[in-house]
Amino acid sequence: MYQKEKELSSEKIFDGIVVKLFRDEIELEDGSRGVREFIKHPGGVCIAAVDEDEQLYMVEQFRYPFGKVLTEVPAGKLEFGEDPEECGRRELKEEVGANADSFEYLGCIYPTVAYDTEIIYMFLARGLHFGEQHLDDGEFLDVKKIPLKKAFQMVMDNELPDAKTQMAVLKAYMKLHGSEV
């Protein structure tokens, strides 16, 4: 079974605001050499915020790489070394204007394992209390409520193509309803 690749050299070839691109020369298990290009990303969080009526709070925002508005769970980028729960609570407040009494860890996902170090930490927020949004400069989004059961069906019907949203909705639904599908 293949176990490990050894880094021989590493070169940062792009140092961006969000990502850093590296090109590493590696040695494979059989002694041959290869190249791996990958992105170092600080990671992120996403939040399935569900109120007492089982309404899921989602955001709609334009996503430049796809050239269209996507519906997603609230989410945000971690700063390197930042605690995921603290980031999640901050993002929920910024994007939805909500604080949560309960903030339950649902696990994490590696969205693009072939070329990116990003890890997204997922949370279920309950006991919501609302105030004002505090969007970042240059951030434009609309908040909408969707019944959790409907969001679950939208995932199953591929109407919510964002990976973090799919996983957070599925995990939140299963956490709250077990095997009731």
C-alpha positions in Angstrom: 0.0 0.0 0.0 1.3 3.4 -0.9 2.1 5.4 2.2 4.0 8.7 1.8 5.7 11.2 -0.5 8.8 12.9 0.7 9.2 16.7 0.1 12.6 17.4 -1.4 12.1 21.1 -2.0 9.3 23.7 -1.7 8.8 26.9 -3.6 6.1 29.5 -3.0 5.1 30.6 -6.5 2.1 32.8 -5.5 1.4 34.7 -2.3 -2.2 36.0 -2.5 -4.7 37.5 -0.1 -6.6 34.2 0.4 -4.4 31.5 -1.0 -0.7 30.7 -1.3 0.4 28.5 -4.2 3.3 26.1 -3.7 5.3 23.9 -6.1 7.1 21.1 -4.3 9.5 18.6 -5.7 8.9 15.2 -4.1 10.3 11.7 -4.0 7.8 8.8 -4.4 7.9 5.6 -2.5 9.7 3.8 -5.4 12.4 6.5 -5.5 11.2 8.3 -8.5 10.6 12.1 -8.4 7.6 14.2 -9.1 6.0 17.6 -8.7 3.1 18.6 -6.6 1.4 22.0 -6.9 -1.0 22.9 -4.1 -2.7 25.7 -2.4 -2.2 26.5 1.3 -5.4 27.9 2.7 -6.2 28.8 6.3 -9.5 26.9 6.2 -13.0 28.0 7.0 -16.2 27.4 8.8 -19.8 27.0 7.9 -22.9 27.1 10.1 -26.2 25.4 9.8 -28.2 27.9 11.8 -31.6 26.5 12.7 -34.3 28.3 14.7 -37.1 26.8 16.9 -39.4 26.5 13.9 -36.7 24.5 12.0 -36.0 27.3 9.6 -32.5 27.2 8.2 -30.8 30.6 7.7 -29.0 30.8 4.4 -27.3 33.5 2.5 -27.4 34.3 -1.2 -24.3 35.9 -2.7 -22.6 36.3 -6.0 -19.7 33.9 -6.5 -17.3 35.2 -9.0 -15.7 31.9 -10.2 -19.1 30.6 -11.2 -20.5 34.0 -12.4 -23.8 33.6 -10.5 -25.6 33.9 -7.2 -25.4 30.8 -5.0 -27.5 29.9 -1.9 -25.2 28.7 0.9 -25.1 28.3 4.6 -23.3 31.2 6.4 -19.6 30.7 6.2 -16.2 32.4 6.4 -12.5 32.0 6.2 -10.3 31.3 9.2 -7.3 33.4 10.0 -4.2 31.1 10.3 -4.4 29.7 13.8 -7.9 31.0 14.6 -10.3 28.8 16.7 -13.0 27.5 14.3 -15.8 27.9 16.8 -14.9 31.6 17.5 -14.7 32.2 13.7 -18.1 30.5 13.2 -19.8 32.6 15.9 -18.3 35.7 14.4 -19.4 34.8 10.9 -22.9 34.0 12.0 -23.2 37.4 13.7 -21.6 39.2 10.7 -23.6 37.5 7.9 -27.0 36.7 9.6 -26.9 39.1 12.6 -27.5 36.2 15.0 -25.9 34.8 18.2 -26.5 31.2 19.2 -27.0 29.7 22.6 -25.8 26.3 21.3 -23.0 25.9 18.8 -22.4 22.2 18.1 -19.5 20.8 16.1 -20.7 18.6 13.2 -17.2 17.6 11.9 -15.0 18.8 9.1 -14.6 18.3 5.4 -11.6 18.5 3.1 -13.3 20.0 0.0 -10.5 19.7 -2.5 -8.0 17.0 -1.4 -5.9 16.8 -4.6 -4.5 20.4 -4.5 -5.7 22.3 -1.5 -5.0 22.2 2.3 -8.4 23.8 3.1 -10.4 22.2 5.9 -14.0 23.5 6.6 -15.3 23.0 10.1 -19.1 22.7 10.3 -21.4 23.7 13.2 -25.1 23.5 14.1 -26.2 26.7 15.7 -29.5 26.6 17.8 -31.1 29.0 20.2 -30.8 32.0 17.9 -31.0 35.6 19.0 -31.0 38.3 16.3 -29.5 41.7 16.0 -27.9 43.5 13.1 -25.6 42.2 10.4 -22.1 43.4 10.3 -20.9 42.5 6.8 -17.2 42.9 5.8 -16.3 45.7 3.4 -17.1 44.5 -0.1 -19.4 41.7 1.1 -22.9 41.7 -0.3 -25.4 39.1 0.6 -29.1 38.5 1.3 -30.3 36.3 4.2 -33.2 33.9 3.6 -34.9 31.3 5.6 -35.7 27.9 4.2 -37.4 25.0 6.1 -34.6 22.5 7.1 -36.6 19.7 5.5 -36.9 21.6 2.2 -33.2 22.4 2.3 -32.5 18.7 2.8 -34.6 17.9 -0.3 -32.9 20.7 -2.2 -29.6 19.0 -1.5 -31.0 15.7 -2.7 -32.3 17.3 -5.9 -28.9 19.1 -6.5 -30.4 22.5 -6.1 -27.7 23.5 -3.6 -24.5 22.6 -5.4 -22.1 24.1 -2.8 -20.2 21.3 -1.1 -20.0 22.8 2.4 -23.7 23.7 2.2 -24.6 20.1 1.2 -22.6 18.6 4.0 -23.8 21.0 6.7 -27.5 20.6 5.7 -27.3 16.8 5.6 -25.4 16.6 8.9 -27.8 19.1 10.6 -30.8 17.3 9.3 -29.5 13.9 10.4 -28.5 15.3 13.8 -32.0 16.6 14.4 -34.0 13.8 12.7 -31.9 10.7 12.8 -33.0 8.4 10.1 -36.2 10.2 9.3 -35.7 11.1 5.7 
